[in-house]
Each structure stands twice: as structure tokens, then as C-alpha cells.
Amino acid sequence: MFFNISFILFKLKPAALCLIFIVLHAANAQEMVRLKLESDQIEEILDSQSLPPYFSEEMIQGLAEIPTVYNRKLQLIAYNSETYAISSCYFDVYKWEEDTWQNHYLFGNRGYTCGAWPFFYQNQLHFLGGYGFWNNHTDLLSFDEIEGSWSLETPSNQPSSYNTELIGIGKESAFLFLGIHHNPRLNINNVYEDEGFYLDLKSMNWSRLSFEGLISHTPGKAKFLIQRGIGIDTENFFVFNAFASSNNEMGLVLFDKRSMEFRFFKRDSPFDFFNYAAWIAIKGDQIQFVDNFNSIQELDIDGFFQHAEYVGKAKIESLSPALSFKWKERTLLFLGLLVSLLLILYLFVKFFPRLSRPFIGLFLKTSDVQEESSSRNETDDEIAKIFHELHSLKGKVLNTEELDKLFKIDTIKSLDYRKVRRSRLLLALNSMAEKKYGKSIIKRKRNLQDKRFLEYEIS
């Protein structure tokens, strides 16, 4: 039996997070310890007496040499006797080796993994989700320590332009709660999602995760109001800080990652440990924290769940709602581009009529060709009838207009299409004559008086 141990250490000011230390159970039952901190507060963190023994002072001091992005955090992860450091928005993967941080990522890419959730699955480091290149995403990346590079995994039915800070990792799955769709290039600007998504890591398939009106970040929209971006992932549960919409009772919404049940546990203590605890420790499904009297409190999440009020259950569904969202945005984008194009054409014709005439003529000409080309071509009987009429004209020389009248194509408005029909008939009639007489029946030649024009001799 293994235990997951985690600690979360906050400043006593709720708005400014100083240090978070979280241990998540790995998907393959390996112990994993996580330390999350801001680089500009390293010295202050070193003075703290609450640091766990998993990370040495030398490790934390060495973080000052790792590049960071403003308002983004560093993470230390102790896993399988190795210690890793990851800087948000970078692809870099540092390992503590020979008393220093060594970067095992061999390339220089950055900027796509802001807010990505790192976790281990099958002894391999993964990133899930994040923000980069001006849009949210749910990309799943896996790191190859031998090659020193990241690879993009390709689960089916992946949601687009979506990310969330509330992610729970199960043994073979990932649960994404109440995220945000954002992609300005598609005119998707911070569209909040009241549902979620489910990733089966074994089959590599995304599904819809429906909460059926149980939880939301929007007041009054669901049975429980969930605090944005605040949650704790234990071994078997995901814990939300919540308020009941009906009576504003404060409590814990507990989500069982095995049965997908939601239960509400009313919190008796007025102390909000999510936002004000000096530190939080997680061991399996046990949560410990220091309250405002510096007393250690312990919460048994599994015991809470057994005594909590059942309020509903999540459902795994097909991704048609998400796909509808994507196609809706694409349709609106297409219609917007079409309207813009028509408006530009209208203004061009209105204000530049002389310049637009050639284009209008080309359009009308093309329309005539398409209209006339839709009419039927000559049948074999009609070609045979023309072939028979040619015998009575043996020895005569016809100009183009006379030949067109004979072929009954003189009424075609488009000269280009009339030329195409004339060439097809000439080819068909000469092929028929060659099979029957061994020679062509119509010979084309230049007019001797004006070589710009063609004549057709019937032989």
C-alpha cells in the first residue's frame, strides 16, 4: 500500500500565494510530491519553518537560476526517487543532479504551456492543457527523457480552445471541471463552461463530462457555486470550496473519481482553510492544515464523503455538445467573412464602376458558360444526322458561321463555349468518317484572302 502526501503553504494574505506544496497520486500508484512557488519569494520561503523534508534548501536556492515568466510559478516534483523542477510557460524539465538543476529538455521552445498541469502516467511526465499562442488548449504532451523532447499525444475527440485550473487525475483518467473557452482568432473570448471533459488515458479518448446543473462558477446558475480556480485533488476525490445556492451554506463539494458521485458536506468550522491556511497537507484522502490559532486540524475526506449529502452524479457523454460549440463558432466565422466579402464587392462596384466593369463582364461570361454547359450535348443520333447532311455538301467550303449553323450551335452566346462545342463535333464527325472511309470528312484550313479566319472543306 502506498500513500500520497502533499502540502500546500500559503501566505496569510489570501490574495497573494507564496508557496503551494501538493502531492498527487500518480496514475500508476507511484508516490509523487509537488512543490509550487513563486520565484521572487524564494528567500522568504527559505525562512519558513513549514517546509517539508522532501526538498532541501539547496534545491530551493538553486531555483533562482531557472528562467520564469511574470505571475507564473515554478513547480518541484519529487517522483520515483527523482526531483524535477518545471517553470510555467517553458518546456524545460530540470532534474536535481550533482547538487544542481540540470535541464533535460534539449530545445529552445517556450510559451505554449502556461498553466499546464504536470503529472506522471506510466512513469512518464506529461503536461495536460494550458494556454499558449493566444488560445486555451487541452493538448496532452509526454516527455521523452532519453531524447530530451516533448511529443504531442493525439487523443480522439479533443475539445478545442479550452482549459481549466481544476483538474483531477485518476488511475487511468483525467477530469476537467468548469473551464474556459478562449481563442481570439476565432472570436471566442472567455466563454465559461458549466460542464467539463473526461479523458480516458487508456483508450486516449475525450468525452463530455456533464454535471447537470450541480456546479458552476456563476452565482445562481447551479445548485452549488464553486470558487474559481480553488480545488484539492486527493487520491480518490476532488474537493471544491463551495456555497449552496439555496441558502449560501459554506461547505465542501466532494467528487468521487471512482463513482463520479457529487456529495455536499457542510463545513462547521468558520475557518476557510482553502484560502487562509498557512499550509495544507494531503496524505491519501486525509487533509491536514494549520488554522488561524496555529492548531493542526485533520479532515478525513473519505469519512466526510460517507456522511455527506448525495446531490447528484456526473455523466460521461459523447462530445456532440462540444462539437456543436466548435461548429457554431466556425459557422459564424464563415458567415462573417462572406458578409465582409460581399460588402467589399458592393462598395467596389458602387464607387469604382469603370474599374469593376471587366470583372462584372467576366462573371456574366462565366455564368453563360456554366448555364450553357449544363444543357445536354449532342446524342449519337444527332451526330449521325449531321454526318449524313455533310455528304450532300461534298466539295463545298464553309466559313465558321456557316459551319456553326450546320451544327446548330449558332445560338450559343458564349463564343468560347461555342468553340468548345465546335471542336467536339469536328472530332466526333472525323472519327466517324475515318472508321467508315479511312479519312476525315471535314478539313480545316486558313482563308487565303485573310489568314486570320478559318474555313472548313467538306470532302
C-alpha positions in Angstrom: 0.0 0.0 0.0 1.4 3.5 -0.8 0.5 6.9 0.5 0.2 10.2 -1.3 1.5 13.1 0.8 1.0 16.7 -0.1 1.4 20.1 1.4 0.0 23.5 0.4 1.7 26.5 2.0 0.1 30.0 1.6 0.9 33.4 2.8 -1.6 34.5 5.5 -2.9 37.0 2.9 -5.4 35.2 0.7 -4.7 37.2 -2.5 -1.0 36.5 -2.7 0.0 32.9 -3.0 3.5 32.3 -1.6 4.1 28.6 -1.8 2.0 25.6 -2.7 3.2 22.1 -2.0 0.9 19.4 -3.3 1.4 15.7 -3.6 -0.7 13.9 -6.2 -1.0 10.2 -6.5 0.5 9.1 -9.8 -1.7 7.1 -12.2 0.5 4.0 -11.8 0.5 4.0 -8.0 3.9 5.7 -7.5 4.4 8.4 -4.8 4.6 11.9 -6.2 5.3 15.1 -4.2 4.7 18.5 -5.7 6.0 22.0 -4.5 4.7 25.1 -6.3 6.1 28.5 -5.6 6.8 32.0 -6.9 10.4 32.6 -7.8 10.6 36.1 -6.3 9.7 34.8 -2.9 12.4 32.1 -2.6 14.3 33.8 0.2 11.1 34.3 2.2 10.2 30.6 1.7 13.6 29.5 2.9 12.9 31.3 6.2 9.7 29.4 6.7 9.6 26.7 9.3 6.9 24.7 7.5 8.9 23.3 4.6 8.6 19.6 4.3 11.7 17.4 4.2 11.4 16.3 0.6 13.2 19.4 -0.8 16.5 20.7 0.5 17.4 24.4 1.0 20.0 23.9 -1.8 17.2 22.8 -4.2 15.1 25.9 -3.5 18.1 28.3 -3.6 19.0 26.8 -7.0 15.6 27.8 -8.4 16.8 31.4 -8.7 18.8 30.3 -11.8 15.8 28.9 -13.6 14.0 31.3 -16.0 10.5 32.2 -15.1 7.6 34.2 -16.5 6.0 37.0 -14.6 3.0 35.9 -12.5 3.7 32.3 -13.3 5.0 29.7 -10.8 7.8 27.2 -10.5 6.9 23.6 -9.5 9.1 21.0 -7.8 8.0 17.4 -8.2 9.6 14.5 -6.3 8.8 11.3 -8.0 10.3 7.8 -8.0 13.5 9.0 -6.2 14.0 11.8 -8.7 13.3 15.5 -8.2 12.1 17.7 -11.1 11.7 21.5 -11.5 9.3 22.9 -14.0 8.7 26.6 -14.9 5.3 27.5 -16.2 5.3 28.6 -19.9 8.5 26.8 -20.6 9.1 23.3 -21.9 12.2 22.9 -19.8 12.4 19.9 -17.5 15.1 20.3 -14.8 16.3 17.4 -12.6 18.3 17.8 -9.4 21.6 16.1 -10.2 25.0 16.6 -8.6 23.7 19.4 -6.4 22.4 21.5 -9.3 19.4 21.7 -11.6 20.2 20.1 -15.0 17.8 20.9 -17.9 16.9 17.6 -19.8 14.9 19.5 -22.5 17.3 19.9 -25.4 15.4 22.6 -27.4 14.5 26.2 -27.0 10.7 26.3 -27.4 8.6 28.2 -24.9 5.2 29.9 -24.5 2.7 27.1 -25.0 2.5 25.5 -21.6 1.4 28.4 -19.4 -0.8 26.8 -16.7 -0.3 23.3 -18.0 -0.9 20.6 -15.4 2.1 18.3 -15.0 1.6 14.7 -13.8 3.1 11.2 -14.2 1.4 8.4 -16.1 3.1 5.1 -16.7 6.3 6.5 -15.3 6.4 9.3 -17.9 6.0 13.0 -17.3 3.0 14.6 -19.0 1.6 18.1 -19.5 -2.2 18.5 -19.8 -3.9 21.7 -21.1 -2.6 25.2 -20.7 -2.5 28.5 -22.6 -0.3 29.5 -25.5 -0.2 31.2 -28.8 -3.2 33.3 -27.7 -5.6 30.4 -27.0 -6.6 27.9 -24.4 -6.0 24.2 -25.2 -6.3 20.7 -23.9 -3.2 19.3 -25.6 -1.6 16.3 -23.9 2.2 16.2 -24.1 4.6 13.5 -23.0 8.3 13.9 -22.2 11.0 11.6 -23.5 13.9 11.9 -21.1 16.2 10.0 -23.5 15.6 12.2 -26.5 15.1 15.3 -24.4 12.0 16.3 -26.2 8.2 16.6 -25.9 5.7 14.7 -28.1 2.1 15.6 -28.7 -0.3 12.8 -27.9 -3.4 12.6 -30.1 -6.5 11.5 -28.2 -9.6 11.4 -30.3 -12.4 14.0 -29.9 -10.2 16.5 -28.3 -12.0 19.7 -27.2 -10.8 22.9 -28.7 -9.9 26.3 -27.2 -10.5 25.0 -23.7 -8.6 24.9 -20.4 -9.2 24.8 -16.7 -7.4 25.2 -13.4 -9.5 22.4 -11.8 -8.0 19.1 -13.0 -8.2 15.8 -11.1 -6.1 12.8 -12.1 -7.5 9.3 -11.7 -5.7 6.0 -12.1 -6.5 5.9 -15.8 -8.3 9.2 -16.4 -8.3 12.9 -16.1 -11.3 15.0 -15.0 -11.5 18.7 -16.2 -14.0 20.9 -14.3 -15.6 24.2 -15.2 -13.1 25.6 -17.7 -12.9 28.5 -20.1 -13.1 28.5 -23.9 -10.7 31.2 -25.3 -9.4 31.8 -28.8 -9.5 35.4 -30.0 -8.5 34.3 -33.5 -11.9 32.5 -33.7 -13.7 35.3 -31.8 -14.0 33.1 -28.8 -13.4 35.3 -25.8 -13.5 33.8 -22.3 -16.6 31.7 -22.7 -17.2 30.0 -19.3 -18.1 26.3 -19.3 -20.5 24.9 -16.8 -19.7 21.4 -17.7 -16.4 19.5 -18.1 -14.4 17.0 -20.0 -13.2 13.5 -19.3 -10.0 12.0 -20.8 -9.6 8.2 -20.8 -5.8 7.8 -20.7 -6.0 4.2 -21.5 -8.1 4.4 -24.7 -6.9 8.0 -25.4 -10.4 9.3 -26.0 -12.1 12.5 -24.8 -15.7 12.6 -23.7 -18.1 15.1 -22.4 -18.5 15.3 -18.6 -22.0 16.6 -17.7 -22.7 17.9 -14.2 -26.4 18.5 -14.9 -26.7 21.9 -13.2 -24.9 20.8 -10.0 -21.8 23.2 -10.0 -21.0 26.4 -11.7 -18.7 29.5 -11.3 -21.7 31.8 -12.0 -23.9 32.7 -9.0 -27.4 31.3 -9.1 -26.8 29.2 -12.2 -26.3 25.9 -10.5 -27.1 24.1 -7.2 -23.6 25.0 -5.9 -21.4 28.0 -6.5 -17.7 26.8 -6.9 -14.9 29.1 -6.0 -12.9 29.8 -9.2 -9.5 28.1 -9.5 -9.6 26.6 -6.0 -9.6 22.8 -5.5 -7.7 19.9 -4.0 -7.1 16.6 -5.7 -6.7 13.7 -3.2 -6.2 10.1 -4.0 -9.8 9.3 -4.7 -11.6 12.6 -4.6 -11.6 16.1 -5.9 -12.6 18.7 -3.3 -14.2 22.0 -4.2 -14.7 25.0 -2.0 -18.4 25.7 -2.4 -21.6 27.5 -1.4 -25.1 26.2 -1.6 -27.1 28.5 -3.9 -30.3 27.9 -1.9 -29.1 29.2 1.5 -25.5 30.3 1.0 -24.2 27.5 3.3 -20.5 27.1 3.0 -19.1 23.6 2.6 -17.2 21.1 0.5 -18.5 19.6 -2.7 -16.8 16.2 -2.9 -16.4 14.4 -6.2 -15.6 10.7 -6.1 -13.4 10.0 -9.1 -14.4 6.3 -9.0 -18.2 6.5 -8.9 -18.4 10.1 -10.2 -20.9 11.0 -7.4 -21.2 14.5 -6.0 -21.9 15.0 -2.3 -22.1 18.1 -0.2 -20.5 18.3 3.3 -21.5 21.3 5.3 -18.4 22.8 6.9 -19.0 23.5 10.7 -15.7 25.4 11.1 -15.9 29.1 10.0 -12.2 29.0 9.1 -11.7 28.9 5.3 -8.7 26.7 5.0 -8.8 26.8 1.2 -7.8 30.5 1.3 -6.3 31.2 4.7 -4.5 28.1 6.0 -0.7 28.5 6.5 -0.2 25.1 5.0 -2.3 22.1 3.8 -1.0 18.5 3.8 -2.6 15.7 1.9 -1.9 12.0 2.6 -4.1 9.6 0.7 -7.6 11.1 1.3 -6.5 12.8 4.6 -6.1 16.6 4.6 -4.3 18.4 7.4 -3.9 22.1 7.8 -3.0 24.8 10.3 -5.9 27.0 11.4 -5.7 30.6 12.5 -4.9 29.5 16.1 -1.9 27.6 14.8 -3.6 24.4 15.7 -3.4 21.4 13.4 -6.7 20.2 12.1 -7.3 17.0 10.2 -10.0 16.2 7.7 -10.9 12.7 6.6 -12.3 13.2 3.1 -13.4 9.6 2.7 -15.2 9.8 6.0 -16.8 13.1 5.0 -18.0 11.6 1.8 -19.7 8.7 3.6 -21.7 11.2 5.8 -22.2 13.9 3.2 -25.5 14.6 1.4 -25.8 13.0 -2.0 -26.6 15.7 -4.5 -26.0 14.1 -7.9 -23.8 12.3 -10.3 -21.7 13.3 -13.3 -22.3 11.6 -16.6 -19.9 10.8 -19.4 -21.4 11.6 -22.7 -20.4 11.9 -26.4 -18.8 15.2 -27.4 -21.6 16.4 -29.6 -22.3 19.4 -27.5 -18.7 20.5 -27.6 -18.5 19.8 -31.3 -21.6 21.9 -31.8 -19.9 24.7 -30.0 -16.9 24.4 -32.3 -19.0 24.2 -35.4 -21.2 27.1 -34.3 -18.1 29.3 -34.0 -16.8 28.1 -37.4 -20.1 28.8 -39.0 -20.3 32.3 -37.5 -16.7 32.9 -38.7 -17.5 31.8 -42.2 -20.7 33.9 -42.4 -18.8 36.9 -41.1 -16.1 36.5 -43.8 -18.8 36.0 -46.5 -20.7 39.2 -45.5 -17.4 41.1 -45.4 -16.5 40.0 -48.9 -19.9 40.9 -50.3 -19.7 44.3 -48.7 -16.3 44.9 -50.2 -17.6 43.9 -53.6 -20.6 46.1 -53.3 -18.5 49.1 -52.3 -16.1 48.4 -55.2 -18.8 48.3 -57.8 -20.5 51.4 -56.4 -17.5 53.7 -56.1 -15.4 52.3 -58.9 -17.9 51.4 -61.6 -15.4 51.8 -64.5 -12.8 49.5 -62.9 -15.4 47.0 -62.0 -16.9 46.5 -65.5 -14.3 43.9 -66.6 -14.9 41.8 -63.5 -18.7 42.0 -64.0 -18.3 41.0 -67.6 -16.1 38.1 -66.7 -18.7 37.0 -64.1 -21.5 37.2 -66.6 -19.5 35.4 -69.3 -18.7 32.6 -66.8 -22.3 32.4 -65.8 -23.3 32.0 -69.5 -20.7 29.2 -70.0 -22.0 27.4 -66.9 -25.6 27.8 -67.9 -25.0 26.6 -71.5 -22.7 23.8 -70.4 -25.5 22.5 -68.3 -27.5 21.8 -71.4 -27.2 18.4 -72.9 -24.6 17.5 -75.5 -25.4 16.0 -78.9 -26.5 12.4 -78.9 -25.1 9.8 -81.3 -28.3 10.0 -83.4 -27.8 13.8 -83.8 -24.2 13.4 -84.8 -25.2 10.7 -87.3 -27.8 13.1 -88.8 -25.1 15.8 -89.2 -22.8 13.3 -90.8 -25.5 12.4 -93.3 -26.1 16.0 -94.2 -22.3 16.5 -94.9 -22.5 14.1 -97.8 -24.8 16.5 -99.7 -22.2 19.3 -99.1 -19.2 17.3 -100.5 -16.7 19.7 -102.2 -18.1 22.8 -100.6 -16.1 25.2 -98.3 -17.9 26.7 -95.3 -16.8 29.6 -93.1 -17.1 29.4 -89.3 -20.6 30.9 -89.1 -22.0 28.5 -91.8 -20.5 25.5 -90.0 -21.9 26.6 -86.7 -25.4 26.9 -88.3 -25.0 23.4 -89.8 -24.0 22.1 -86.3 -27.0 24.0 -84.8 -24.7 25.8 -82.2 -25.0 29.3 -83.7 -27.4 30.4 -81.0 -24.9 29.8 -78.2 -24.0 33.2 -76.8 -20.6 32.4 -75.4 -18.0 32.3 -78.2 -15.6 30.3 -76.1 -18.2 27.6 -75.3 -19.3 27.6 -78.9 -15.7 27.0 -79.9 -15.5 24.1 -77.5 -18.7 22.5 -78.9 -17.5 23.0 -82.5 -14.2 21.3 -81.7 -16.0 18.3 -80.1 -18.3 17.9 -83.1 -15.4 18.1 -85.6 -13.6 15.4 -83.6 -16.6 13.2 -83.5 -17.5 13.5 -87.2 -14.0 13.0 -88.4 -13.6 9.9 -86.1 -16.8 8.5 -87.6 -15.5 9.2 -91.2 -12.1 7.6 -90.5 -13.8 4.4 -89.3 -16.0 4.3 -92.3 -13.9 5.7 -95.1 -10.4 5.8 -93.7 -10.1 9.6 -93.9 -11.5 12.8 -92.3 -14.7 14.3 -93.7 -14.0 17.9 -92.7 -10.7 19.6 -93.3 -9.8 22.8 -91.6 -7.7 25.4 -93.4 -6.8 29.1 -93.4 -8.7 31.6 -95.6 -6.3 32.5 -98.4 -7.5 36.2 -98.5 -7.5 36.7 -94.8 -5.5 34.2 -92.8 -7.0 35.3 -89.5 -10.1 33.3 -90.4 -10.6 29.5 -90.8 -12.5 27.7 -93.5 -13.8 24.1 -93.4 -13.7 22.0 -96.6 -16.2 19.1 -96.9 -14.5 16.1 -98.5 
